[in-house]
Amino acid sequence: MAISPYDQETRQRAVRLYFEELADGVESKAAALRAIEAVIGIKTSTIRNWVRAEEKKGSRGRRAIRRRERRGTYRPAQRKCPAQRSQRDPETGLSFLRSGGARPQTEVIVDFLRTHRHLYSIERMCRVLNEHEYAISPATFYRFQARGFGPTPAELDEAYDAHRLFELWRANRRVYGRRKLWKAAHRAGWNIGRDQVQRLMKILGIAGVLRCKTTRTTVADSTAQRFPDRIQRAWSQAQRPDQW
């Protein structure tokens, strides 16, 4: 695991500035991240990861508290028979709660809530999902609904970065690869990582021009017979010692 070049104090300061920007009524989370990047000179993607880690740490603590409360208050409910437990995951759920494995992405859970909101209330479905360790709050669903179930601020930032990278690649006669395009971005004052450039180029389907040339020494005849049977194989016992 790579060692982070930023100490804990820098991370805490960036997270604190982020929440202060939100408290001041900034227009969006993406705008808050860009404002912090201009102040401390750290990429928005790095700050976003720190904020998510902090939010996850807080939500994990709240889930642990709720779990202990449920164990003390709803202990009899954990001994339901299989028939009763199956009622909490009806056939309309498409085995959503019985799939096992890792927790689905938030977008998948929100889509599940959106699909079945005509059958159950959002609050009730969120309560059942939380009981099955699929942590989500009604506020998360309504936040997705407020933006029309469209892309997240991070996805929008990635789309803007991809468009900017494509314009930079086109301005350099469409010949730059990952390394030169990354250096061109830094010359233009754009603080972007080399791996991010490679990932965006893969999404855009663009690549640099290679200087190496290939020489084709043999050209196949498309009209020639392929693998002619020169010994009239009959797949029977050998007739001559040298046949096989």
C-alpha positions as CSV (number, residue, x, y, z in Angstrom):
1,M,0.0,0.0,0.0
2,A,1.4,3.4,-1.0
3,I,2.2,5.9,1.7
4,S,0.1,9.1,1.5
5,P,2.1,12.3,1.0
6,Y,-0.3,14.1,3.2
7,D,-0.3,13.9,7.0
8,Q,-3.3,13.5,9.2
9,E,-3.4,17.2,10.1
10,T,-3.7,18.2,6.4
11,R,-6.5,15.7,5.9
12,Q,-8.5,16.9,8.9
13,R,-8.0,20.5,7.8
14,A,-9.3,19.7,4.3
15,V,-12.4,17.9,5.7
16,R,-13.1,20.7,8.1
17,L,-12.9,23.3,5.3
18,Y,-15.2,21.2,3.2
19,F,-17.9,21.1,5.8
20,E,-17.4,24.8,6.6
21,E,-18.0,25.6,2.9
22,L,-21.2,23.6,2.9
23,A,-22.3,25.4,6.1
24,D,-21.7,28.7,4.4
25,G,-24.3,27.8,1.7
26,V,-22.1,27.0,-1.3
27,E,-24.1,26.1,-4.4
28,S,-22.9,22.5,-4.6
29,K,-20.5,19.9,-3.2
30,A,-18.4,20.1,-6.3
31,A,-18.1,23.8,-5.9
32,A,-17.0,23.3,-2.3
33,L,-14.3,20.8,-3.4
34,R,-13.0,23.2,-6.1
35,A,-12.9,26.1,-3.6
36,I,-10.8,24.0,-1.2
37,E,-8.5,22.9,-4.0
38,A,-7.8,26.5,-4.9
39,V,-6.9,27.2,-1.2
40,I,-4.7,24.2,-0.3
41,G,-3.7,22.9,-3.7
42,I,-4.9,19.3,-3.3
43,K,-6.9,17.6,-6.1
44,T,-10.7,17.5,-5.6
45,S,-10.7,13.7,-6.0
46,T,-8.3,13.3,-3.1
47,I,-10.4,15.6,-0.9
48,R,-13.5,13.8,-1.9
49,N,-12.0,10.5,-0.8
50,W,-11.1,12.0,2.6
51,V,-14.6,13.3,3.1
52,R,-16.2,10.0,2.2
53,A,-13.9,8.2,4.6
54,E,-14.9,10.6,7.4
55,E,-18.6,10.2,6.5
56,K,-18.3,6.4,6.4
57,K,-16.6,6.5,9.8
58,G,-19.5,8.4,11.3
59,S,-22.1,6.3,9.7
60,R,-20.4,3.1,10.9
61,G,-20.6,4.4,14.5
62,R,-24.2,5.2,14.1
63,R,-25.0,1.8,12.7
64,A,-23.2,0.1,15.6
65,I,-25.3,2.1,18.1
66,R,-28.5,1.2,16.2
67,R,-27.5,-2.4,16.1
68,R,-26.9,-2.6,19.8
69,E,-30.3,-0.9,20.4
70,R,-32.0,-3.4,18.2
71,R,-30.4,-6.3,19.9
72,G,-31.7,-5.1,23.2
73,T,-35.1,-4.1,22.0
74,Y,-36.0,-6.4,19.2
75,R,-34.3,-9.6,20.3
76,P,-37.5,-11.8,19.8
77,A,-37.8,-10.6,16.2
78,Q,-34.5,-12.3,15.4
79,R,-36.1,-15.8,16.0
80,K,-38.7,-15.6,13.4
81,C,-39.5,-18.8,11.4
82,P,-38.4,-18.9,7.7
83,A,-41.9,-18.3,6.5
84,Q,-42.1,-15.1,8.5
85,R,-38.7,-13.9,7.4
86,S,-39.6,-14.5,3.8
87,Q,-42.3,-11.9,4.1
88,R,-39.7,-9.2,4.6
89,D,-38.2,-10.0,1.2
90,P,-41.2,-10.6,-1.1
91,E,-41.0,-11.9,-4.6
92,T,-41.3,-8.4,-5.9
93,G,-37.9,-7.7,-4.4
94,L,-36.2,-10.0,-7.0
95,S,-34.1,-11.7,-4.2
96,F,-32.5,-8.3,-3.5
97,L,-31.9,-9.1,0.2
98,R,-31.0,-12.7,-0.3
99,S,-28.2,-12.2,-2.8
100,G,-25.5,-12.2,-0.1
101,G,-22.0,-11.0,-0.8
102,A,-20.9,-7.3,-0.6
103,R,-23.2,-4.4,-0.1
104,P,-24.7,-3.2,-3.4
105,Q,-23.8,0.2,-4.6
106,T,-25.9,3.1,-3.4
107,E,-27.2,3.7,-7.0
108,V,-28.5,0.1,-7.1
109,I,-30.3,0.4,-3.7
110,V,-31.8,3.8,-4.8
111,D,-33.1,2.2,-8.0
112,F,-34.6,-0.6,-6.0
113,L,-36.4,1.9,-3.8
114,R,-37.6,3.8,-6.8
115,T,-38.9,0.7,-8.5
116,H,-41.0,-0.4,-5.5
117,R,-42.0,2.9,-4.0
118,H,-45.6,2.3,-5.3
119,L,-45.8,-0.8,-3.0
120,Y,-44.2,0.4,0.2
121,S,-43.1,3.7,1.6
122,I,-39.5,4.8,1.3
123,E,-39.1,5.0,5.1
124,R,-40.4,1.5,5.6
125,M,-38.1,0.0,2.9
126,C,-35.1,1.9,4.3
127,R,-35.9,0.5,7.8
128,V,-36.0,-3.1,6.5
129,L,-32.8,-2.6,4.4
130,N,-31.0,-1.3,7.5
131,E,-32.1,-4.3,9.5
132,H,-30.4,-6.5,6.8
133,E,-27.2,-4.5,7.0
134,Y,-27.9,-2.6,3.8
135,A,-27.4,0.8,5.3
136,I,-29.3,3.6,3.6
137,S,-31.4,6.5,4.8
138,P,-34.5,8.1,3.3
139,A,-32.5,11.3,3.0
140,T,-30.2,9.6,0.5
141,F,-33.1,8.6,-1.7
142,Y,-34.6,12.0,-1.6
143,R,-31.2,13.5,-2.4
144,F,-31.0,11.4,-5.5
145,Q,-34.6,12.4,-6.3
146,A,-33.8,16.1,-5.9
147,R,-31.3,15.9,-8.8
148,G,-33.7,13.9,-10.9
149,F,-31.8,10.6,-10.3
150,G,-29.1,12.0,-12.5
151,P,-25.3,11.8,-12.2
152,T,-23.5,12.6,-8.9
153,P,-21.2,15.6,-8.6
154,A,-18.2,13.3,-8.9
155,E,-19.5,11.8,-12.1
156,L,-20.1,15.3,-13.5
157,D,-16.6,16.3,-12.6
158,E,-15.3,13.3,-14.3
159,A,-17.3,14.1,-17.4
160,Y,-16.0,17.7,-17.4
161,D,-12.4,16.4,-17.0
162,A,-12.9,13.9,-19.9
163,H,-14.1,16.7,-22.2
164,R,-11.2,18.9,-21.2
165,L,-8.8,16.1,-21.8
166,F,-10.2,15.4,-25.2
167,E,-10.0,19.0,-26.2
168,L,-6.3,19.0,-25.1
169,W,-5.6,15.9,-27.0
170,R,-7.3,17.3,-30.2
171,A,-5.4,20.6,-29.8
172,N,-2.1,18.6,-30.0
173,R,-3.0,17.0,-33.3
174,R,-4.3,13.8,-31.8
175,V,-0.8,12.3,-31.4
176,Y,-0.2,12.5,-27.7
177,G,-0.3,9.4,-25.5
178,R,-0.8,9.1,-21.8
179,R,2.6,10.5,-20.7
180,K,2.8,13.5,-23.1
181,L,-0.8,14.3,-22.6
182,W,-0.3,14.3,-18.8
183,K,2.7,16.7,-19.2
184,A,0.7,18.9,-21.5
185,A,-2.1,19.1,-18.9
186,H,0.4,20.2,-16.3
187,R,1.9,22.8,-18.6
188,A,-1.6,24.2,-19.1
189,G,-2.0,24.5,-15.3
190,W,-4.2,21.5,-14.8
191,N,-3.3,19.5,-11.7
192,I,-4.3,15.9,-12.8
193,G,-2.8,12.6,-12.1
194,R,-1.2,10.4,-14.7
195,D,-3.3,7.4,-13.8
196,Q,-6.4,9.5,-14.1
197,V,-5.3,10.6,-17.6
198,Q,-4.9,7.0,-18.6
199,R,-8.3,6.0,-17.2
200,L,-10.1,8.9,-19.0
201,M,-8.3,8.2,-22.3
202,K,-9.6,4.6,-22.0
203,I,-13.1,5.9,-21.4
204,L,-12.8,8.3,-24.4
205,G,-11.3,5.7,-26.6
206,I,-8.3,7.8,-27.6
207,A,-4.6,6.9,-27.8
208,G,-1.3,8.3,-29.0
209,V,0.4,7.7,-32.3
210,L,3.2,5.1,-32.2
211,R,6.4,5.7,-34.1
212,C,7.3,2.1,-34.6
213,K,6.5,0.5,-38.0
214,T,5.7,-3.1,-38.8
215,T,6.9,-4.9,-41.9
216,R,4.8,-7.5,-43.5
217,T,7.0,-10.1,-45.2
218,T,4.4,-12.7,-46.1
219,V,1.0,-12.1,-47.7
220,A,-1.4,-15.0,-47.6
221,D,-3.3,-16.1,-50.8
222,S,-7.0,-16.1,-49.9
223,T,-7.8,-18.3,-53.0
224,A,-5.3,-21.1,-52.1
225,Q,-6.5,-24.3,-50.7
226,R,-6.0,-24.5,-46.9
227,F,-4.1,-27.5,-45.6
228,P,-4.4,-29.9,-48.6
229,D,-4.7,-33.6,-48.0
230,R,-1.5,-34.8,-49.7
231,I,-1.7,-38.4,-48.4
232,Q,-5.5,-39.1,-48.9
233,R,-6.1,-39.6,-45.2
234,A,-8.9,-42.0,-44.5
235,W,-8.5,-42.1,-40.6
236,S,-7.9,-45.9,-40.8
237,Q,-5.0,-48.2,-40.2
238,A,-1.8,-47.0,-41.7
239,Q,-0.9,-48.4,-45.1
240,R,2.7,-47.3,-45.2
241,P,5.3,-47.0,-42.4
242,D,6.0,-43.4,-43.3
243,Q,2.3,-42.4,-43.6
244,W,2.1,-41.1,-40.0
